[in-house]
Amino acid sequence: MIAVRNVDPSPSIGDPAHAGWAISLRGVNRTRAGSPVLCDIDLEIDPGRIVAFVGPPGCGASTLLRAVTGAERPDTGVVTVDGRSGIASPRVPEVRDRTPVARFGRVLTSVAAAARRAGRPDADREARRLTQVVGLGAKERLVHRLAHGDRQRWALARALASQPGALVLDDPLAALPTVARAETRDRVVRELRARRVTTLWFTRDTAEAAAVADRLVVMDHGRVVAEGSPDELYSRVDDAVVAEVLGPVNALPGIVEGTIVEVWGQELPLARPAADGHCEVVVRPESVMIVGAEEPGTDAVVEATTFLGSARRSTVRTADDVRVVVEHPSEQRLGLRDRVRVALAVVPATIRPIS
C-alpha cells in the first residue's frame, strides 16, 4: 500500500526548445486478419497538447497509438512525428496498462538512468522528484517485484525522466484505486503541461479522458467519429455513438411545434430549428429532476438506484412506459418501487427524428 503524500513537486520545465512534438496522421489504414482496424485516419495534433482517445472495445485506439510509437506499421498512409516519418521519425515512449519490466534493477536507479541518458546533470534528484510526482514510495525495491499499480507508476516516472517531446499513454493508471488514480493523474497532467509534452492518452474511463484532455477524440470501428473539446462533445447528445461512449442519455417522446418541443406536458425551447411533428428529446440524466407531486412532469416508479458518492443515479419507469435515468443529490434517497414525479430542466432541448 502506498501512503498518500502531501507533496506536489514543482514540474521541471526542461529545455523549451525541445518541448512538444507535432504529430500528424494522414490517410492511415490498417487491416489485421482481413478485418479493418484503422480506416482513413486523419489527425493533426499540435505540439504540447494532451489529446485523449475514447471508444468502445475494439474501436482501434490502441492500434492508432502503436502506429504513432512505430510498434505497428500502417498498411497505407503516413505518420509524422516532429516533421519526420518512417525510420527517421523520433521514438515516442509508451506507457501501457502492463508495461514490460526488466528482471533486474531498482526503482530509483532505473528512473535516474533514464534521466541520465536524456542528458540531465541532476539525474538522481530528478528521479527522486518524479517518483514523488507519480506517488511511488518503494524507491529501493526491485522493479520486477512491484505490484501492478506501482509498476504503472514506475513506468510513468521512467518515461517522464526521458525528457520526451511526445508520449503515448495506453490506460496507464488502470491498476490504481480510484482516489490514488485521480491524484496521480492530476500530478502527471501538471507535469505534462508544464513541459509541453505532446500526449496521446487512451483510457477506458471517460471521466478521466474529459479531465485530462485539451481535445477529445471518439473512435468507433477504426474510425474517428467525433473530435473537439470535452465539453463540446459531451453536449452532443443527439450523436448516438458519442452519447453512448461519454455516458448514458435518455430518449423521451416529444412533439415539436414551431420553436418549442412539448414533453411530459412541459414546453421547452429548441436548441436548433426542427420540423414540426413527433420526435425524441435527448437528455442526459442530470437534466432530469425529481419534483413535487403538483409540478409539471410525469409520474414514474423507481426500478433501480445506485449510490455514486456525491450523487445517486436512479432508473425510473414513467407512466407512458419509458425507462428514464435520473441523476439526483445523494441525500435524496429513493427505494425500489417508490412512486416519484420527474420533469426536465428548462434548458434548450436537443431532439432527433423518430427512426
C-alpha positions in Angstrom: 0.0 0.0 0.0 1.4 3.4 -0.9 0.9 6.2 1.6 -0.6 9.4 0.2 1.9 12.2 0.5 1.1 15.9 0.8 3.7 16.6 -1.9 3.2 18.4 -5.2 6.7 18.6 -6.6 7.3 21.5 -8.9 7.5 20.4 -12.5 10.9 20.5 -14.2 10.4 22.5 -17.3 13.5 21.3 -19.2 14.6 22.8 -22.4 11.7 24.6 -24.0 13.3 24.4 -27.4 12.7 20.6 -27.4 9.3 20.7 -25.8 6.3 19.3 -27.7 6.5 17.5 -31.0 3.8 17.9 -33.6 2.2 14.6 -34.6 0.3 14.0 -37.9 -1.6 11.0 -39.2 -2.7 11.3 -42.8 -4.8 8.6 -44.6 -3.7 5.9 -42.1 -5.3 2.5 -42.7 -4.5 -0.8 -41.0 -6.0 -4.3 -41.7 -5.5 -7.3 -39.5 -6.6 -10.8 -40.4 -8.6 -9.4 -43.2 -10.6 -7.0 -40.9 -10.1 -3.2 -41.0 -8.7 -1.9 -37.7 -7.9 1.7 -38.7 -9.9 3.4 -41.5 -8.8 6.6 -43.1 -7.4 8.3 -40.0 -6.6 11.9 -40.5 -5.4 13.8 -37.3 -3.2 16.8 -36.7 -2.0 17.1 -33.1 -0.4 20.4 -32.1 2.7 20.5 -30.0 2.2 20.4 -26.3 -1.4 19.3 -26.4 -3.0 16.5 -24.5 -5.4 14.5 -26.7 -7.5 11.8 -25.1 -8.9 8.9 -27.1 -12.1 7.1 -26.1 -14.3 4.5 -27.6 -16.0 1.1 -27.2 -13.9 -2.1 -27.1 -12.3 -2.7 -30.4 -12.5 0.9 -31.5 -8.9 0.9 -32.8 -7.4 3.5 -30.4 -4.7 1.2 -29.1 -3.6 0.3 -32.7 -3.6 4.0 -33.6 -1.3 4.7 -30.6 1.0 1.8 -31.6 1.2 3.3 -35.1 2.4 6.6 -33.5 5.1 4.8 -31.5 6.2 2.8 -34.5 5.4 -0.5 -32.9 2.9 -1.1 -35.7 3.2 0.0 -39.3 0.1 1.2 -41.2 -0.7 -0.5 -44.4 -1.2 2.9 -46.1 -0.9 6.5 -45.0 1.8 8.4 -43.2 2.5 9.0 -39.5 4.7 12.1 -39.0 6.4 13.0 -35.7 8.2 16.3 -35.3 8.2 16.6 -39.1 9.8 13.2 -39.7 8.3 9.9 -40.8 9.3 6.3 -41.2 12.7 5.2 -39.8 13.7 8.9 -39.5 10.9 9.5 -37.0 11.9 10.1 -33.4 10.9 7.4 -30.9 7.8 8.2 -28.9 7.9 6.5 -25.5 4.8 4.5 -24.5 3.3 3.5 -21.1 0.7 0.7 -21.3 -1.6 -0.9 -18.8 1.0 -3.6 -18.5 4.4 -2.2 -19.5 7.1 -4.9 -19.5 9.8 -4.5 -16.8 13.4 -5.7 -16.6 14.2 -8.7 -14.5 16.9 -6.7 -12.6 17.2 -3.1 -11.4 15.8 -1.0 -8.6 13.1 1.7 -8.9 15.1 4.9 -8.2 18.3 3.7 -10.1 16.3 2.8 -13.2 14.5 6.2 -13.3 17.8 8.0 -12.7 19.4 6.1 -15.6 16.6 7.3 -17.9 17.2 10.9 -16.8 20.9 10.5 -17.3 20.5 9.1 -20.8 18.3 12.2 -21.5 21.2 14.4 -20.5 20.0 15.5 -17.1 23.0 16.6 -15.0 20.9 16.3 -11.8 19.6 12.8 -12.7 19.4 11.4 -9.2 17.5 14.4 -7.9 15.2 14.4 -10.9 14.5 10.7 -10.3 13.5 11.4 -6.7 11.2 14.2 -7.8 9.5 12.1 -10.5 8.8 9.2 -8.1 7.1 11.7 -5.9 5.1 13.0 -8.9 3.7 9.6 -9.6 3.3 8.7 -5.9 5.8 5.9 -5.8 7.3 5.3 -2.4 9.1 2.0 -2.9 12.2 3.6 -4.3 14.7 0.9 -3.4 12.6 -2.1 -4.4 13.4 -4.2 -7.3 11.2 -3.2 -10.2 10.1 -6.7 -11.1 8.8 -7.2 -7.5 6.4 -4.2 -7.7 2.7 -4.7 -7.7 0.8 -3.9 -10.9 -0.2 -0.4 -9.8 3.3 0.5 -8.7 4.7 -0.8 -12.0 2.5 1.6 -13.8 3.7 4.5 -11.5 7.3 3.4 -12.2 6.8 3.2 -16.0 5.3 6.8 -15.9 8.2 8.1 -13.9 10.8 6.5 -16.2 9.0 7.8 -19.3 8.9 11.4 -17.9 12.6 11.1 -17.0 13.5 10.5 -20.6 12.5 14.1 -21.4 10.1 13.1 -24.2 8.8 15.5 -26.8 5.8 13.3 -27.1 4.3 10.5 -25.0 1.8 7.7 -25.6 -0.3 6.6 -22.6 -2.5 3.5 -23.1 -4.6 3.3 -19.9 -1.5 4.0 -17.8 -3.4 4.3 -14.5 -5.8 1.4 -14.8 -4.5 -0.6 -11.8 -4.7 2.2 -9.3 -7.6 2.6 -6.8 -10.0 5.5 -7.5 -8.6 8.2 -5.2 -4.9 7.4 -5.9 -5.7 7.3 -9.6 -7.2 10.8 -9.6 -4.4 12.2 -7.5 -1.7 10.7 -9.7 -3.5 11.7 -12.9 -3.7 15.3 -11.8 0.0 15.5 -10.8 1.1 13.8 -14.1 -1.1 16.2 -16.1 0.5 19.2 -14.4 3.9 17.8 -15.3 3.0 17.2 -18.9 1.5 20.7 -19.3 4.5 22.4 -17.7 6.9 20.6 -20.0 4.6 21.0 -23.0 4.8 17.3 -23.8 2.5 16.3 -26.7 0.5 13.5 -25.2 -1.8 10.9 -26.7 -3.8 9.3 -23.8 -6.2 6.4 -24.3 -8.4 5.5 -21.3 -11.5 3.4 -20.8 -12.5 5.9 -18.1 -14.4 8.7 -20.0 -14.4 10.9 -16.9 -10.6 10.6 -16.8 -10.4 11.5 -20.5 -12.5 14.6 -20.0 -10.4 15.6 -17.0 -7.0 15.4 -18.8 -7.8 16.4 -22.4 -7.4 19.6 -24.3 -9.0 17.7 -27.1 -11.1 14.6 -27.1 -11.2 12.0 -30.0 -14.1 9.5 -30.1 -13.3 6.3 -32.1 -15.6 3.5 -33.3 -14.8 0.6 -35.6 -11.4 2.0 -36.5 -12.7 5.5 -37.5 -12.6 8.9 -35.8 -16.3 9.7 -35.4 -16.0 12.9 -33.4 -13.4 15.3 -32.1 -13.4 18.5 -30.1 -13.2 19.9 -26.6 -14.6 17.6 -23.8 -17.5 20.0 -23.0 -18.4 20.4 -26.7 -18.6 16.6 -27.3 -20.4 16.0 -24.0 -23.2 18.3 -25.2 -23.6 16.3 -28.5 -26.3 14.0 -27.0 -28.0 13.6 -30.4 -25.0 11.7 -31.8 -25.7 8.1 -30.8 -22.1 6.9 -30.8 -20.7 9.9 -28.9 -23.5 9.8 -26.4 -23.0 6.1 -25.7 -19.3 6.5 -25.2 -19.5 9.6 -23.0 -22.3 8.5 -20.7 -26.0 7.5 -20.6 -28.7 9.5 -22.3 -32.5 9.4 -22.2 -34.7 9.4 -25.3 -38.1 10.8 -24.5 -41.2 11.2 -26.7 -42.0 14.7 -27.7 -43.8 16.9 -30.2 -42.2 19.8 -32.0 -44.4 22.8 -32.7 -42.7 25.9 -34.1 -39.8 26.9 -31.8 -40.7 24.7 -28.9 -41.0 21.0 -28.1 -43.6 19.6 -25.7 -42.6 16.6 -23.5 -44.3 15.4 -20.3 -46.6 18.5 -20.5 -43.7 20.9 -20.4 -42.8 23.3 -23.2 -39.0 23.6 -23.8 -37.2 25.8 -26.3 -35.4 24.0 -29.2 -31.6 24.0 -29.2 -31.8 24.0 -33.0 -34.7 24.6 -35.5 -36.6 21.4 -36.4 -39.6 20.3 -38.4 -43.0 20.1 -36.6 -44.1 16.6 -35.5 -43.2 13.7 -33.3 -39.6 13.4 -32.2 -37.3 12.1 -29.4 -36.0 14.6 -26.9 -32.5 13.5 -25.9 -31.2 14.5 -22.5 -28.6 13.3 -20.0 -29.5 12.1 -16.6 -28.5 15.3 -14.8 -31.1 17.2 -16.9 -34.0 15.1 -15.4 -35.2 16.2 -11.9 -37.4 14.7 -9.3 -40.1 17.2 -8.5 -43.2 17.7 -6.3 -46.4 15.9 -7.0 -48.2 19.1 -8.2 -45.4 20.3 -10.5 -45.3 19.8 -14.3 -43.9 16.5 -15.3 -44.9 12.8 -15.3 -45.4 10.1 -12.7 -42.9 7.2 -12.5 -41.9 4.2 -10.4 -38.3 3.6 -9.2 -36.8 0.4 -10.7 -33.2 0.8 -9.5 -30.9 3.2 -7.7 -27.1 3.4 -7.3 -25.1 5.5 -4.9 -22.2 7.3 -6.6 -20.8 9.3 -3.7 -21.8 12.9 -4.3 -24.9 11.9 -6.3 -27.2 9.0 -6.9 -28.3 7.6 -10.3 -31.7 6.1 -10.4 -33.7 4.4 -13.1 -37.5 5.0 -13.2 -40.3 3.8 -15.5 -42.7 6.6 -16.4 -46.5 6.3 -16.8 -46.1 6.1 -20.6 -43.7 3.1 -20.1 -40.4 4.8 -20.8 -37.3 3.9 -18.8 -35.5 7.1 -17.7 -32.2 7.5 -15.9 -32.1 10.3 -13.3 -29.1 11.8 -11.5 -30.0 13.4 -8.3 -28.4 14.5 -5.0 -27.2 11.7 -2.8 -29.3 12.9 0.2 -32.4 12.4 -2.0 -32.9 8.7 -1.2 -35.2 6.5 -3.3 -36.3 3.0 -2.7 -37.4 0.3 -5.2 -40.9 0.7 -6.3 -41.2 4.2 -4.8 -43.6 6.5 -6.7 -42.0 9.8 -7.9 -42.6 12.6 -10.3 -40.0 13.6 -12.8 -39.5 16.6 -15.0 -36.9 18.1 -17.3 -34.7 21.1 -16.5 -35.9 24.1 -18.6 -33.0 24.4 -21.0 -32.8 24.3 -24.8 -33.8 20.8 -25.9 -31.9 18.6 -28.3 -34.1 16.4 -30.5 -33.8 13.8 -33.2 -36.3 12.4 -35.6 -38.0 9.1 -34.7 -36.3 6.3 -36.6 
